[in-house]
Amino acid sequence: MARFVALLLIGPWLLVLGWLYWLYVRRRAAHGISASFDVAVLVAATVATIGATAFGYQIALGHGGPIWKQVAAALGAYAGFTVVVLFGLLWHWLARGRMASALRRS
């Protein structure tokens, strides 16, 4: 259970980033991607965050004291969340580009 203490530190920031992701993609939802895709991205980001937190905690060797296990867990959580959310943003940007090119052709 100690491995998830890092989530208490970085969790509020990840909630803010998730909320900002939701606001950004839903304002630009005219390109045909449903809200269920964005919910799935946020759920996958949550799962990746928890998994990366546990992995970061386990991989830290403890050199420099026990605080580094928490630092590695927090960095892993941030990395896991960011990778999944960036995938969702990239998917939206590609869909927007496809739609714009389709509109230019017609």
C-alpha positions, -999 to 999 in steps of 0.1 A, spaced: 0 0 0 29 23 5 36 23 -32 5 43 -38 13 72 -15 29 89 -45 -6 90 -60 -17 113 -31 10 137 -42 5 137 -79 -31 126 -81 -46 161 -79 -24 173 -107 -34 143 -128 -71 151 -121 -66 186 -134 -48 174 -165 -76 149 -171 -102 176 -167 -83 199 -191 -81 170 -216 -119 165 -214 -126 202 -218 -103 205 -248 -115 175 -268 -152 180 -261 -150 216 -273 -136 203 -305 -159 172 -308 -171 182 -342 -147 159 -360 -167 127 -353 -151 111 -323 -176 102 -296 -174 110 -259 -171 72 -252 -136 73 -268 -125 101 -245 -139 83 -215 -120 52 -226 -88 73 -229 -92 86 -194 -100 52 -180 -69 38 -197 -49 67 -184 -61 58 -149 -51 22 -153 -17 31 -168 -12 56 -139 -18 29 -113 3 3 -131 32 28 -137 31 38 -101 35 3 -89 62 -4 -114 81 28 -105 80 19 -69 93 -16 -75 121 -6 -99 136 21 -76 165 4 -59 164 27 -29 198 43 -33 196 76 -15 169 66 9 133 54 9 120 87 -5 133 78 -39 108 49 -42 80 75 -38 97 98 -63 101 70 -89 65 60 -83 53 96 -89 74 100 -120 60 67 -133 25 78 -126 30 110 -145 46 92 -174 19 66 -177 -9 92 -176 8 115 -200 15 88 -226 -21 77 -228 -35 112 -228 -11 122 -256 -22 92 -276 -58 104 -272 -48 140 -283 -29 126 -313 -59 106 -323 -81 137 -322 -56 158 -341 -53 131 -368 -91 128 -370 -93 166 -374 -67 165 -402 -86 137 -420 -118 156 -418 -102 189 -430 -86 171 -460 -119 154 -468 -137 188 -467 -111 203 -490 -115 176 -515 -153 180 -518 
